[in-house]
Amino acid sequence: MPITAYLLIVAEVGREYEIADRIRGMEGVREARIVYGEFDIVAKLEVPDLSALDSMVTRMRAIQGIIKTSTLIASQ
């Protein structure tokens, strides 16, 4: 059964739309939205297993302009 997770992202000021567009193009990203509040972007991820989730989150954290992330794994 695939894993659904939400990645909450804090971005550098003014780079939210650029980062969201880049994330939307990544395999496994079902949705990425700009939000207002403590976090700037929420991305919905669907991956086959925890190893794939770890790899995806690691790649996203390396994107220039991402300051901080928090990962939430949804229950099925």
Residue, then its C-alpha position, 0 to 999 in steps of 0.5 A: m500500500p502506498i504511503t501518503a505524506y504531507l511535507l510542510i515547508v518554510a521557504e526564503v521570503g519571496r521564493e515560495y512560488e518558485i519552490a512550489d513550481r519546482i516541487r510540483g515537477m517532482e515524481g511522487v508529488r501529487e499537489a503543492r500549495i502556497v499557504y499562509g501561516e507558520f509554513d509557506i508550502v504544503a506538498k502532498l506526496e505519494v510514494p511506495d514505501l518509507s525508503a522512497l519517502d526518505s529519498m524524496v524528502t532528502r532531495m527536497r531539503a537540498i533545494q535552494g531556498i528551503i529553510k525548514t521542513s516537517t513531514l507528516i505521514a497520513s494513516q490509511 
